[in-house]
């Protein structure tokens, strides 16, 4: 569907928070599955030429469960781990994760909060993502990473479900 990301920011939201919404051409339960089923997450997660090797993805889809993966840099082959614990889970409408991550420039991010709400809209799955805290540069890089990842997710969702 490639519905461009909406740039609406709720009033009072810090400029350093990532806040994105996007609609996908698939039902909400299918979009939700691409965030919670390891085989599906591995098909799209990561910007552009980055990959997420299936063996790095571990998801225990429940409150208190793990949400872990590692993106692989295409040039250096370095694995960039993201380790999280699911803090709220309600299929297929809500996924919240507290994350620690390593960035490509060697920075360590800790206690990042990712909150994704999913809605059904006219047969399409819409998500609204809020992620914090970042500095302004980190916010920009994270937004760009999500945009590029969502383009890959669009392509995956265009493949008919089996």
N, C-alpha and C positions, 0 to 999 in steps of 0.2 A: 504494500500500500504506500509505503514511503511517505506517509503524512509527516511533513516537516515537524521537527521539534518545536513545541510552543515555548515562547520565551517569557510567558507570564511568570512573574515572581510575586508571591504573596507579600503584602505590605508588612514591613518590619523584619523580613528575612535578611539575615546578614549577607553582605555582598560576597563573602567567602564561602557560602553554602552553594552546592550544586543543586539545582532544581530544574528538572526537565519533564516534559510530558510527550508521549508519542502514541499514535494509534497504529496498530498492525492489522494486516488483512488476514486475520485468523481469529477464531473464537478465544475468549479470555482464558478458558481452561488450557488451551494449547499454548498460548503465550506464557502462562504461569509455569507450565511444564518445562519450558526452555530455561527457566531459572532454578528448577528444583530437581530435575532428573539428570544425573551425571552424564549419561550418554548424549543427551541433547545439549547440555551446557558446553561440552567439549567441542561441539560443531561450530560455535559462533563467538564464544567469549574472547575478547581481546581486540584491539584496534588493528585495522588494515592487515598487514602481513604477519602479525603475531598469531601464534596458535596456542591452544590450551590442550596439551596432551591428555588423553583420556585417563591415563594412569595417575595423573595428579589430582583428579577431581574426586572429592569425597563429600557427599551430602547426605545428612541424616535429617530428612524433611519433617522436623517437629521442633517445637519450642525447646531449647536447650541442646539441640542437635548441632553438629558441625556443618559448616559450609566452607569448603577449602578447595583451592585449585592453584595452579601455577601457570602463568602466561610465559611463553617462550619467545625470546627475542630472536627474530629471523637472522640477524647478522652475527650475533655473538653466541647464540644458542643458550644463553643464560636463562635460567628459570627464575621468574619473579613471583614468589609465593604470596598468596592472599589467604590468611587463616582467619576464620570467623566462627562465631557461635550465633545460632539463630535465637533472637530474643523475642520474636513474635511470629507466629505462623498460623495463618488461616487460609486454607486452600479454597478457591483460587483467587482470593481477594487481597491478601496481605503477606508480605515477607519483610521482616526486619532482621538485620544482621549487624553485630558489632565485630569490626575487622581490625586486623593488623596486616600491614602490607609492606612490601619492599618495592621501590620504584627503580626504573632503569638507570637513574643517575645515582643510585646507591643510598638514597634517602630511605629512612624507615618511617612509616606512618603507623601510629598506634591509636587505638580507641576511636576509630572512624565508625560513624553510625550511618548505615545504609537502610533506608526505609522505602519500600516500593509498594504502592497501592495499584491494584488491578481492577478494571471495570469492564463490563460488557457494554458496547455501544453499537447498536444496529448490526449485531453479528460480528463485530470486530473487537479485539482486545486492546484496551487502552491502558497504558501504565503511566503513573506519575512517580518520579524518583526524586528523593531528597537525600543528599549525602553531605555529611559534615564531620569534623571541621577541617578546613584547608586555609592556606594563605591564598592570596589572589592568583599567584602563578599556579599553585596546585589546583585551584578550582578550574582555571582555564584548561590545564592539561587533562584533568579528570573529565570535564565536559566534552572535550574533543575525543577522548578515548571512548566515552559512552556513545557519542554520535557515530563514530566509525564502527563500533561494535554493533550498534542498532542497525546499521546498513547491512552488516553480515547476517544479523538475525532476520531482517526482512527477506533476504535471499533464502534462508533456511525455511522460513514459514511459507514461501512461495512453492516449495516442494509439497505435493499432496501428501497428507498423512496416510500412513499405511493402515 
